[in-house]
């Protein structure tokens, strides 16, 4: 799963670029060759959009500087959601993340599709139960046989260390890490 993805990043070019959690994984699994030059990078996004919740109509395409805003922007603009996509999400088997403030539950939410076989249902649920903690809502996960992926809706408030004062960049890095570790633990469990 992850091992092949990380190996391909390392083998594609002499000077590899890895996100911090990917670099730690590569070191832990001895994937880096002696003298390998590895640059630690941040997530890069090809798509950053603000959209209307009700119609999914595009309000604006944003630049990376928008991601430095605190996530409480979503509470202040409760009729909007933010959609982000990154080529790097392929590593964690996610196409994109949509972030919003869920007024019904009073929590910030992340919605995404996770390309993972249905047979891993028990593992997925136990992982989220162990890693997400909140009074009102933690997550929901439903498998879509038509799309072959898990439709995940999780409360950002349930993430350890989450604060509505965090920037979008920080929250997206936290989500990336959450899913990365899920896949790392699954990889270890099935091998």
N, C-alpha and C positions, 0 to 999 in steps of 0.2 A: 504494500500500500504506500506508505510514506517513504520507505527506503528507496524504492525505484524512482520516485519523484525527486528526492534530494540527490541521489546519485546522478540523475540526469542533469541537474543544475551544476553539480560539481564537474562533471565530465564534458559539458558543452563548451567551456572556455577555460583558459588558463587562470584568469582572475575571477573566481566565483563571487556571486552576490547572494547572500542569504539573509533572511530575517533572523533576528536573535534566537528565537525558539528553534528555527531550522538548523542554525549553526550549532546550538547545544545538542540537538539530536544527532547531527553528523559527527560531532566529537564523541558523544556517548557510544555511538555504534561504529566507531573507527572508520568512517567513510572518507575522511580527509587524508590525502597522501602527504608524506613528509615534504615540507616546503611549500605546501599548497597555500596560495594567497586567497584569503576569503574576506571579502568586505561585508560588514554588517550594514544592512539597509533597512529602511522603513517600508511599509506597504505603499505601493504606488497604485493609484486608481485611474482607470481609463474612463469611467463614467461616474459623475457625481451630480445627481439631480434632486431638485425639490419638486414634489408633485402634490396635487390636491388629493386628499384621501377619498373623497366621495366619487370622483370621476377618474382618478389616476392621470388627469391632465397635467402635462408638464408646466410648471411655473417658471423654472429657470434651470439652466445648466450652470453648475458652479465650478470654481477652480479649487485647487488643493488648499488655498488659503482659507476657504470656508470651513474646512475641517478643524481649524484651530478654535472655532467657536465652542462654547460649552454646550453640552447636549440638552440643557434646559431650554434651548432655542425651540425644541419640539413642543414643550409645554406652553410656551408663549405663543406658538403658532400651531395650535392643536388641530387645525384643519389640514395640516401638511404632513407628509412623510418624506423621508429622505431615502433615496435609492443609490447604492454604490456598487460598482462592479470593478473587479481587478483580475487581470490574467493570473495573478498569484493565487487566487481562490481555487484554481484547479488543483493545487496541492492538497487542499482540505476538502475537495469534492463538493464545493459550493460554487454556484454561479454568481450570486449576488446577495447583498443584505439590504433589507428595507428596515429603517428605524422609524419609530413613531412613539407618540405619547398616547397611551390607551386610557382615555378618560373614564371608561366604565370601571376599570380596576384601579385607576390612579397609579399606573406604573408605566415605565418606559419599556418598549418592546422591540425585539429584533425578530424579523421574519425571514426565513431562508429555506431553500431546498437543499437537502443533504443527499448526495448520491451514495446510498448505502443499501445493501440488500435487505429485504424484509426479514430474513432469517436472523438478523442481528437485533431484532426488536427488544429482547430481554436485556441485552447488554446496553443498548441505547438508553432505555428507561432507567436502568440502575445507575448508569453514569450521571444522567441529569439529576436524579434524586440525590445522589451523593455530592454533587457539585453546585447545586442551586438551592438557595434557602430564602424564602420570603413568606410573609404571613398571608398575603392575598392571592398571589399567583406565582408559580415558578415556570412552568412550561406546558406546552401541549405538542404532541407529535402524532401525525397521522401518515400512514404510508399510502402513496398514490401509485397504484399498479399501472395506471395509464402512463405516468411520467417516469416510473421506476425510481422514485425518490421519496424521502421523508420530508413532509412539510412541517417545519419546526416553527413554533412561536414561543419565544422565551422572554421572561421578564429580565431586563437588564438589571433591575433593582435586586435581583436574586444573585447576581455575580458578586463574589468576594471583592470588597474594595470599591464597588461602584459608587459614584457620586454624580449627581446631576450637574456638578461643576466641572466634571471631566470634559475634555475636548472630544469631538467626534473621532479624531485620530486615535486618542487613547482608548476609547470604547471599542473602536473597530479592531485595534490591536488585541484587546482583551478577548473579543469574540473569536478572532483568528486563533489565539492561543487555546481557548476553550475547546474548539473543534479539533485543533491539531493534537492536543493531549488525548481527546476522545479517541481519535484514530490511532495514536501511538499505543494507548492501552489496549485497544481492540486488536491491533497487530500483534502485540505481545501475547494476548490471550489465545489467539488462533494459531500461533506458530509453534 
